[in-house]
Each structure stands twice: as structure tokens, then as C-alpha cells.
Amino acid sequence: MTYFYKKNSLIKHFSFSRRVLFIISITGLGFITSCTTIDVFEKTASFKKHEWYSTDKPQFQFTIKDTSASYNLFVVLRHTDAYGYNNIWLNLTIIPPGDTAQSQLKEFKLAENNKGWLGSGMDDIFEHRIQVNSNPIRYRKMGNYSFILQQMMREDPLQNILNAGIRLEKVK
């Protein structure tokens, strides 16, 4: 009789454990499937010998599927501590699908005299993610958007630049 009781409680315990495991699995599966939408796009280009010539114009393509969403656009830069300036001038060109290119010349601050580099650093490499737009952007057309970066500094080639790129984040 004691054995039957233990066996029965073991079966009840096992059933309870299975139910809990099933609930956790379903919840986890729901969490995973809800996180499969990509809300961040980031692409960068690297430069040989850490020199960015003004003729090097990295181009990045992103597909916009949600025209009801707002996005923040960032320029991503990676440079060494030997970079000689506290800013960088970039020509940013955006080409919407089936439309004409729109260019803007922008200055991005990379350092301050009293603080040093504004980006995050590890050893002698610094990375900056600098927001281009002050307010979130809504893209009116679905499709492939092209983003082109061109350095517009007086020094050509621009020394000690490792990577340059674009980051696009959906505002939640």
C-alpha cells in the first residue's frame, strides 16, 4: 500500500512538472516569436590601411516595410585614438525607392576639449553612434532605401578611420 501511494504521488508530481514545463515552453515560444521582427538595421564599411578617401563612398541599403513606424537614423564611426580632429564633416545622401537623391552636409562632433572622445572606447579604438535626425523620421514609401556616406574633410585621405556606417532603429 505504501508503494502504491508513493507511485501515485510520483505520477501526480510528474504530471504537475509536465504541466509547468508546458506552460513555460509556450510562454517562451511566444516571447521568441514576438522578438523575431527586426527593428534595428546596422551596416558598416571598413577602410584599407585605416584611410578614408573622399572618393570612397560606402553605400548601404535597407528595406523599409513599415511606413507607419518612425525611425531614428544614426551614423556609426570607428576610429583610433590617433584621429586628429574633434569632429567630422560627412555628406549623407538618401535615395528613396523610385525617387531622386537627397543630400545633406553635416558636421558630427566626436570629442570635446575638456572631456575627450564622446564615443565609447576600448583600448585605443573609439566608436560613435551619432543620431542624424533630431526627431524620428517616417519613410513614406515601402521598399529599398540607399544611404551613401562621403567624408568631406580637408585631409584626403582621412587618416585613422576604421569603419563608417549607418544604423536605423525603429522607434517604439
MDAnalysis code that builds the backbone (N, CA, C; Angstrom):
import MDAnalysis as mda
import numpy as np

u = mda.Universe.empty(516, n_residues=172, atom_resindex=np.repeat(np.arange(172), 3), trajectory=True)
u.add_TopologyAttr("name", ["N", "CA", "C"] * 172)
u.add_TopologyAttr("resid", np.arange(1, 173))
u.add_TopologyAttr("resname", ["MET", "THR", "TYR", "PHE", "TYR", "LYS", "LYS", "ASN", "SER", "LEU", "ILE", "LYS", "HIS", "PHE", "SER", "PHE", "SER", "ARG", "ARG", "VAL", "LEU", "PHE", "ILE", "ILE", "SER", "ILE", "THR", "GLY", "LEU", "GLY", "PHE", "ILE", "THR", "SER", "CYS", "THR", "THR", "ILE", "ASP", "VAL", "PHE", "GLU", "LYS", "THR", "ALA", "SER", "PHE", "LYS", "LYS", "HIS", "GLU", "TRP", "TYR", "SER", "THR", "ASP", "LYS", "PRO", "GLN", "PHE", "GLN", "PHE", "THR", "ILE", "LYS", "ASP", "THR", "SER", "ALA", "SER", "TYR", "ASN", "LEU", "PHE", "VAL", "VAL", "LEU", "ARG", "HIS", "THR", "ASP", "ALA", "TYR", "GLY", "TYR", "ASN", "ASN", "ILE", "TRP", "LEU", "ASN", "LEU", "THR", "ILE", "ILE", "PRO", "PRO", "GLY", "ASP", "THR", "ALA", "GLN", "SER", "GLN", "LEU", "LYS", "GLU", "PHE", "LYS", "LEU", "ALA", "GLU", "ASN", "ASN", "LYS", "GLY", "TRP", "LEU", "GLY", "SER", "GLY", "MET", "ASP", "ASP", "ILE", "PHE", "GLU", "HIS", "ARG", "ILE", "GLN", "VAL", "ASN", "SER", "ASN", "PRO", "ILE", "ARG", "TYR", "ARG", "LYS", "MET", "GLY", "ASN", "TYR", "SER", "PHE", "ILE", "LEU", "GLN", "GLN", "MET", "MET", "ARG", "GLU", "ASP", "PRO", "LEU", "GLN", "ASN", "ILE", "LEU", "ASN", "ALA", "GLY", "ILE", "ARG", "LEU", "GLU", "LYS", "VAL", "LYS"])
u.atoms.positions = np.array([
    [0.824, -1.187, 0.000],
    [0.000, 0.000, 0.000],
    [0.871, 1.255, 0.000],
    [1.927, 1.254, 0.717],
    [2.816, 2.394, 0.761],
    [3.438, 2.636, -0.607],
    [3.805, 1.544, -1.243],
    [4.387, 1.660, -2.565],
    [3.411, 2.286, -3.551],
    [2.166, 1.865, -3.506],
    [1.138, 2.413, -4.392],
    [0.966, 3.913, -4.149],
    [1.009, 4.319, -2.899],
    [0.860, 5.735, -2.564],
    [2.017, 6.538, -3.141],
    [3.242, 6.028, -2.947],
    [4.419, 6.724, -3.479],
    [4.372, 6.768, -4.997],
    [3.972, 5.654, -5.585],
    [3.893, 5.605, -7.040],
    [2.856, 6.600, -7.554],
    [1.731, 6.672, -6.895],
    [0.669, 7.588, -7.279],
    [1.118, 9.049, -7.129],
    [1.776, 9.365, -6.017],
    [2.236, 10.740, -5.820],
    [3.335, 11.089, -6.811],
    [4.139, 10.076, -7.183],
    [5.164, 10.303, -8.180],
    [4.517, 10.650, -9.521],
    [3.442, 9.940, -9.872],
    [2.723, 10.223, -11.115],
    [2.103, 11.619, -11.062],
    [1.494, 11.973, -9.913],
    [0.906, 13.309, -9.791],
    [1.990, 14.377, -9.889],
    [3.134, 14.135, -9.236],
    [4.231, 15.099, -9.272],
    [4.752, 15.260, -10.700],
    [4.897, 14.124, -11.410],
    [5.382, 14.157, -12.770],
    [4.405, 14.909, -13.679],
    [3.124, 14.695, -13.492],
    [2.118, 15.396, -14.288],
    [2.159, 16.885, -14.012],
    [2.315, 17.269, -12.759],
    [2.406, 18.678, -12.398],
    [3.645, 19.305, -13.050],
    [4.768, 18.590, -13.001],
    [6.005, 19.094, -13.599],
    [5.853, 19.253, -15.101],
    [5.186, 18.303, -15.736],
    [4.962, 18.398, -17.170],
    [4.095, 19.600, -17.512],
    [3.074, 19.847, -16.713],
    [2.191, 20.986, -16.965],
    [2.968, 22.299, -16.836],
    [3.778, 22.396, -15.793],
    [4.572, 23.610, -15.585],
    [5.552, 23.794, -16.747],
    [6.206, 22.712, -17.146],
    [7.141, 22.772, -18.259],
    [6.431, 23.180, -19.552],
    [5.247, 22.660, -19.766],
    [4.457, 23.008, -20.953],
    [4.110, 24.492, -20.952],
    [3.673, 25.012, -19.821],
    [3.313, 26.434, -19.725],
    [4.534, 27.317, -19.964],
    [5.661, 26.943, -19.377],
    [6.891, 27.719, -19.567],
    [7.321, 27.669, -21.030],
    [7.210, 26.505, -21.653],
    [7.587, 26.359, -23.065],
    [6.723, 27.226, -23.965],
    [5.421, 27.210, -23.742],
    [4.509, 28.018, -24.562],
    [4.792, 29.501, -24.375],
    [5.010, 29.921, -23.145],
    [5.321, 31.327, -22.862],
    [6.635, 31.719, -23.531],
    [7.644, 30.874, -23.406],
    [8.937, 31.147, -24.035],
    [8.837, 31.199, -25.538],
    [8.065, 30.295, -26.132],
    [7.875, 30.285, -27.575],
    [7.186, 31.566, -28.043],
    [6.201, 32.021, -27.294],
    [5.523, 33.273, -27.629],
    [6.463, 34.455, -27.552],
    [7.350, 34.437, -26.554],
    [8.321, 35.515, -26.402],
    [9.305, 35.518, -27.566],
    [9.784, 34.339, -27.933],
    [10.756, 34.240, -29.018],
    [10.151, 34.674, -30.344],
    [8.944, 34.227, -30.644],
    [8.339, 34.600, -31.924],
    [7.989, 36.074, -31.977],
    [7.710, 36.694, -30.841],
    [7.410, 38.128, -30.862],
    [8.666, 38.956, -31.049],
    [9.826, 38.385, -30.795],
    [11.084, 39.111, -30.928],
    [11.765, 38.861, -32.270],
    [11.119, 38.203, -33.196],
    [11.781, 37.901, -34.453],
    [11.685, 39.047, -35.458],
    [10.889, 40.063, -35.189],
    [10.844, 41.197, -36.104],
    [12.099, 42.036, -35.882],
    [12.733, 42.415, -36.958],
    [13.977, 43.172, -36.856],
    [13.635, 44.651, -36.824],
    [13.993, 45.296, -35.732],
    [13.699, 46.708, -35.563],
    [14.957, 47.565, -35.632],
    [16.114, 46.938, -35.834],
    [17.369, 47.663, -35.918],
    [18.141, 47.141, -37.119],
    [18.609, 48.065, -37.949],
    [19.466, 47.716, -39.078],
    [20.775, 48.467, -38.874],
    [21.888, 47.767, -38.993],
    [23.179, 48.442, -38.897],
    [24.144, 47.779, -39.866],
    [24.784, 48.611, -40.682],
    [25.788, 48.127, -41.623],
    [26.938, 49.116, -41.632],
    [28.144, 48.581, -41.710],
    [29.332, 49.435, -41.762],
    [30.260, 48.959, -42.870],
    [31.126, 49.850, -43.293],
    [32.165, 49.526, -44.269],
    [33.508, 49.836, -43.623],
    [34.490, 48.998, -43.886],
    [35.827, 49.231, -43.333],
    [36.731, 49.803, -44.428],
    [37.788, 50.463, -43.995],
    [38.693, 51.135, -44.917],
    [40.090, 50.539, -44.811],
    [40.672, 50.240, -45.974],
    [42.016, 49.683, -46.018],
    [43.007, 50.690, -45.460],
    [43.949, 50.183, -44.707],
    [45.015, 50.997, -44.099],
    [44.448, 52.107, -43.221],
    [43.192, 51.992, -42.831],
    [42.527, 52.981, -41.962],
    [42.564, 54.377, -42.571],
    [42.389, 54.439, -43.901],
    [42.371, 55.694, -44.636],
    [41.063, 55.795, -45.408],
    [40.337, 56.882, -45.186],
    [39.068, 57.091, -45.879],
    [39.259, 58.198, -46.903],
    [39.321, 57.805, -48.175],
    [39.438, 58.762, -49.266],
    [38.070, 59.379, -49.551],
    [38.053, 60.623, -49.994],
    [36.778, 61.277, -50.303],
    [36.078, 60.607, -51.480],
    [36.820, 59.856, -52.275],
    [36.212, 59.125, -53.394],
    [35.571, 57.810, -52.943],
    [35.902, 57.347, -51.729],
    [35.264, 56.146, -51.165],
    [33.920, 56.560, -50.585],
    [32.858, 56.079, -51.198],
    [31.506, 56.447, -50.772],
    [30.733, 55.163, -50.441],
    [30.891, 54.671, -49.214],
    [30.159, 53.445, -48.872],
    [28.654, 53.643, -48.996],
    [28.004, 52.638, -49.577],
    [26.555, 52.689, -49.791],
    [25.917, 51.534, -49.028],
    [24.802, 51.839, -48.374],
    [24.100, 50.858, -47.554],
    [22.639, 50.842, -47.965],
    [22.077, 49.649, -48.072],
    [20.672, 49.518, -48.439],
    [19.885, 48.886, -47.306],
    [18.735, 49.466, -47.011],
    [17.821, 48.943, -46.009],
    [16.431, 48.880, -46.622],
    [15.695, 47.838, -46.294],
    [14.332, 47.695, -46.775],
    [13.375, 48.181, -45.702],
    [12.572, 49.159, -46.051],
    [11.550, 49.680, -45.151],
    [10.234, 48.991, -45.502],
    [9.680, 48.266, -44.534],
    [8.409, 47.570, -44.755],
    [7.251, 48.243, -44.031],
    [7.566, 48.941, -42.946],
    [6.533, 49.546, -42.112],
    [6.567, 51.065, -42.279],
    [5.662, 51.614, -43.089],
    [5.631, 53.065, -43.317],
    [4.878, 53.801, -42.215],
    [4.217, 53.073, -41.320],
    [3.519, 53.729, -40.216],
    [4.452, 53.964, -39.034],
    [5.616, 53.319, -39.042],
    [6.572, 53.440, -37.936],
    [7.486, 54.643, -38.146],
    [8.044, 55.110, -37.051],
    [9.046, 56.176, -37.083],
    [10.419, 55.555, -36.829],
    [11.447, 56.181, -37.379],
    [12.802, 55.650, -37.270],
    [13.767, 56.746, -36.834],
    [14.810, 56.325, -36.123],
    [15.943, 57.190, -35.827],
    [17.110, 56.718, -36.681],
    [17.805, 57.666, -37.280],
    [18.934, 57.378, -38.151],
    [20.217, 57.806, -37.451],
    [21.212, 56.917, -37.447],
    [22.492, 57.184, -36.800],
    [23.623, 56.983, -37.803],
    [24.684, 57.755, -37.625],
    [25.944, 57.498, -38.314],
    [26.810, 56.751, -37.312],
    [27.446, 55.687, -37.781],
    [28.323, 54.877, -36.939],
    [29.748, 55.079, -37.431],
    [30.640, 55.503, -36.531],
    [32.048, 55.719, -36.882],
    [32.940, 55.005, -35.879],
    [34.008, 54.411, -36.388],
    [35.024, 53.800, -35.542],
    [36.374, 54.368, -35.975],
    [37.140, 54.856, -35.008],
    [38.455, 55.429, -35.314],
    [39.427, 55.106, -34.199],
    [40.701, 55.331, -34.471],
    [41.716, 55.125, -33.441],
    [41.897, 56.416, -32.645],
    [42.610, 56.285, -31.549],
    [42.891, 57.445, -30.696],
    [43.758, 58.474, -31.434],
    [44.435, 58.058, -32.477],
    [45.309, 58.949, -33.239],
    [44.546, 59.842, -34.222],
    [43.219, 59.676, -34.326],
    [42.433, 60.542, -35.218],
    [42.672, 61.987, -34.802],
    [42.964, 62.846, -35.761],
    [43.474, 64.180, -35.463],
    [42.468, 65.301, -35.276],
    [41.187, 65.005, -35.283],
    [40.185, 66.070, -35.214],
    [39.143, 65.746, -34.141],
    [38.440, 66.796, -33.691],
    [37.353, 66.566, -32.722],
    [35.994, 66.527, -33.404],
    [35.984, 66.540, -34.744],
    [34.728, 66.479, -35.497],
    [34.965, 65.768, -36.824],
    [33.883, 65.583, -37.563],
    [33.980, 65.054, -38.918],
    [32.820, 65.635, -39.720],
    [33.116, 66.018, -40.963],
    [32.088, 66.507, -41.882],
    [31.761, 65.386, -42.850],
    [30.476, 65.064, -42.957],
    [30.023, 63.998, -43.841],
    [28.911, 64.492, -44.751],
    [28.947, 64.029, -45.979],
    [27.840, 64.242, -46.897],
    [27.000, 62.960, -46.840],
    [25.768, 63.078, -46.369],
    [24.856, 61.947, -46.242],
    [23.805, 62.054, -47.338],
    [23.757, 61.040, -48.194],
    [22.785, 61.006, -49.286],
    [21.804, 59.876, -49.036],
    [20.510, 60.184, -49.156],
    [19.452, 59.190, -49.008],
    [18.710, 59.111, -50.333],
    [18.563, 57.884, -50.834],
    [17.841, 57.665, -52.095],
    [16.630, 56.786, -51.799],
    [15.433, 57.395, -51.766],
    [14.211, 56.606, -51.564],
    [13.905, 55.767, -52.803],
    [13.095, 54.713, -52.665],
    [12.770, 53.886, -53.834],
    [12.017, 54.692, -54.890],
    [12.540, 54.675, -56.125],
    [11.897, 55.354, -57.240],
    [11.879, 56.861, -57.130],
    [12.835, 57.439, -56.411],
    [12.833, 58.885, -56.199],
    [14.241, 59.425, -56.419],
    [14.406, 60.732, -56.307],
    [15.710, 61.360, -56.501],
    [16.470, 61.416, -55.182],
    [17.774, 61.492, -55.307],
    [18.651, 61.528, -54.139],
    [18.510, 62.852, -53.391],
    [18.584, 62.752, -52.071],
    [18.554, 63.925, -51.205],
    [19.841, 63.917, -50.383],
    [20.666, 64.954, -50.526],
    [21.955, 65.014, -49.826],
    [21.948, 66.134, -48.808],
    [22.690, 65.906, -47.739],
    [22.884, 66.947, -46.737],
    [24.291, 66.841, -46.166],
    [24.949, 67.998, -46.031],
    [26.276, 68.077, -45.441],
    [26.092, 68.306, -43.943],
    [26.682, 67.419, -43.123],
    [26.502, 67.521, -41.673],
    [27.841, 67.410, -40.963],
    [27.959, 68.173, -39.880],
    [29.118, 68.075, -39.008],
    [28.728, 67.245, -37.793],
    [29.583, 66.292, -37.431],
    [29.357, 65.464, -36.253],
    [30.510, 65.671, -35.278],
    [30.156, 66.011, -34.049],
    [31.150, 66.250, -33.013],
    [31.583, 64.909, -32.430],
    [32.887, 64.665, -32.375],
    [33.431, 63.406, -31.870],
    [34.135, 63.556, -30.532],
    [34.555, 64.782, -30.203],
    [35.299, 64.992, -28.954],
    [35.063, 66.408, -28.448],
    [35.319, 66.569, -27.162],
    [35.317, 67.892, -26.530],
    [36.647, 68.071, -25.835],
    [37.125, 69.302, -25.820],
    [38.445, 69.567, -25.244],
    [38.560, 69.146, -23.790],
    [37.511, 69.365, -23.007],
    [37.595, 69.047, -21.579],
    [37.193, 67.608, -21.255],
    [36.483, 66.915, -22.149],
    [36.022, 65.546, -21.885],
    [36.779, 64.486, -22.677],
    [37.337, 64.857, -23.795],
    [37.962, 63.872, -24.675],
    [36.933, 63.300, -25.634],
    [37.164, 62.057, -26.080],
    [36.272, 61.420, -27.046],
    [34.899, 61.209, -26.451],
    [33.857, 61.474, -27.235],
    [32.480, 61.338, -26.774],
    [31.934, 59.927, -26.973],
    [32.533, 59.143, -27.828],
    [32.063, 57.783, -28.089],
    [32.572, 56.809, -27.042],
    [32.170, 55.573, -27.200],
    [32.650, 54.531, -26.286],
    [33.984, 54.017, -26.803],
    [34.877, 53.714, -25.892],
    [36.205, 53.296, -26.297],
    [36.675, 52.038, -25.615],
    [37.516, 51.320, -26.337],
    [38.181, 50.158, -25.783],
    [39.611, 50.212, -26.288],
    [40.516, 50.342, -25.350],
    [41.922, 50.483, -25.668],
    [42.115, 51.779, -26.451],
    [42.566, 51.721, -27.699],
    [42.751, 52.952, -28.473],
    [41.762, 53.061, -29.641],
    [40.652, 52.317, -29.578],
    [39.621, 52.369, -30.619],
    [38.343, 52.949, -30.022],
    [37.758, 53.901, -30.724],
    [36.551, 54.568, -30.249],
    [35.435, 54.415, -31.272],
    [34.228, 54.200, -30.758],
    [33.061, 54.046, -31.619],
    [32.030, 55.101, -31.253],
    [31.443, 55.684, -32.272],
    [30.421, 56.710, -32.099],
    [29.158, 56.268, -32.837],
    [28.029, 56.405, -32.182],
    [26.714, 56.263, -32.821],
    [26.029, 57.594, -32.622],
    [26.022, 58.383, -33.669],
    [25.554, 59.762, -33.579],
    [24.233, 59.880, -34.324],
    [23.223, 60.348, -33.615],
    [21.898, 60.483, -34.223],
    [21.909, 61.625, -35.236],
    [21.419, 61.328, -36.438],
    [21.393, 62.305, -37.530],
    [20.194, 63.235, -37.382],
    [19.044, 62.667, -37.104],
    [17.801, 63.440, -37.037],
    [17.465, 63.791, -35.593],
    [16.962, 65.002, -35.385],
    [16.564, 65.393, -34.027],
    [15.196, 64.819, -33.675],
    [14.349, 64.606, -34.664],
    [13.034, 63.987, -34.470],
    [12.961, 62.714, -35.301],
    [12.195, 61.720, -34.846],
    [12.067, 60.484, -35.628],
    [11.555, 60.755, -37.049],
    [12.020, 59.942, -37.994],
    [11.684, 60.079, -39.414],
    [10.636, 59.042, -39.780],
    [9.692, 59.428, -40.622],
    [8.738, 58.474, -41.207],
    [9.049, 58.370, -42.692],
    [9.312, 57.162, -43.130],
    [9.556, 56.936, -44.548],
    [8.223, 56.663, -45.226],
    [7.928, 57.403, -46.269],
    [6.602, 57.371, -46.899],
    [6.383, 56.182, -47.820],
    [7.462, 55.655, -48.384],
    [7.334, 54.564, -49.346],
    [7.965, 53.291, -48.800],
    [7.320, 52.162, -49.065],
    [7.937, 50.884, -48.750],
    [8.944, 50.567, -49.840],
    [10.002, 49.867, -49.469],
    [10.993, 49.463, -50.458],
    [12.403, 49.658, -49.973],
    [13.347, 49.568, -50.911],
    [14.769, 49.675, -50.594],
    [15.222, 51.128, -50.606],
    [15.789, 51.553, -49.500],
    [16.369, 52.884, -49.368],
    [17.880, 52.733, -49.389],
    [18.556, 53.607, -50.110],
    [20.017, 53.614, -50.152],
    [20.536, 54.804, -49.366],
    [21.573, 54.568, -48.598],
    [22.236, 55.610, -47.819],
    [23.702, 55.613, -48.228],
    [24.216, 56.785, -48.581],
    [25.600, 56.914, -49.037],
    [26.315, 57.897, -48.118],
    [27.508, 57.511, -47.660],
    [28.336, 58.382, -46.820],
    [29.579, 58.798, -47.593],
    [29.943, 60.061, -47.461],
    [31.175, 60.571, -48.059],
    [31.818, 61.523, -47.067],
    [33.100, 61.307, -46.782],
    [33.790, 62.234, -45.882],
    [34.140, 63.493, -46.647],
    [33.949, 64.638, -45.986],
    [34.155, 65.935, -46.627],
    [35.187, 66.777, -45.866],
    [36.163, 66.104, -45.260],
    [37.205, 66.817, -44.522],
    [38.269, 67.325, -45.501],
    [39.058, 68.286, -45.051],
    [40.117, 68.831, -45.908],
    [41.232, 67.813, -46.124],
    [41.474, 66.978, -45.124],
    [42.503, 65.945, -45.239],
    [41.962, 64.807, -46.110],
    [42.709, 64.466, -47.149],
    [42.271, 63.386, -48.043],
    [43.491, 62.581, -48.466],
    [43.638, 61.367, -48.011],
    [42.665, 60.574, -47.271],
    [42.633, 60.962, -45.794],
    [41.497, 60.720, -45.192],
    [41.306, 60.966, -43.765],
    [41.914, 59.783, -43.012],
    [42.903, 60.073, -42.187],
    [43.670, 59.033, -41.504],
    [42.975, 58.529, -40.233],
    [43.250, 57.272, -39.887],
    [42.839, 56.638, -38.621],
    [41.341, 56.395, -38.499],
    [40.638, 56.286, -39.621],
    [39.222, 55.911, -39.620],
    [39.148, 54.426, -39.964],
    [38.559, 53.641, -39.087],
    [38.461, 52.197, -39.304],
    [37.194, 51.816, -40.068],
    [36.034, 52.336, -39.610],
    [34.749, 51.976, -40.204],
    [33.834, 53.186, -40.224],
    [32.898, 53.168, -41.155],
    [31.816, 54.144, -41.195],
    [30.571, 53.400, -41.651],
    [29.430, 53.788, -41.090],
    [28.212, 53.100, -41.467],
    [26.963, 53.831, -41.024],
    [25.852, 53.118, -41.194],
    [24.517, 53.648, -40.898],
    [23.805, 52.679, -39.963],
    [23.066, 53.233, -39.033],
    [22.206, 52.459, -38.136],
    [20.807, 53.058, -38.206],
    [19.805, 52.207, -38.383],
    [18.430, 52.646, -38.462],
    [17.647, 51.882, -37.397],
    [17.014, 52.601, -36.467],
    [16.266, 51.994, -35.373],
    [14.810, 52.402, -35.445],
    [13.936, 51.414, -35.301],
    [12.520, 51.699, -35.253],
    [12.179, 52.226, -33.859],
    [11.457, 53.354, -33.815],
    [11.057, 53.953, -32.544],
    [9.852, 53.182, -32.008],
    [9.924, 52.787, -30.758],
    [8.823, 52.024, -30.167],
    [7.975, 52.875, -29.272],
])
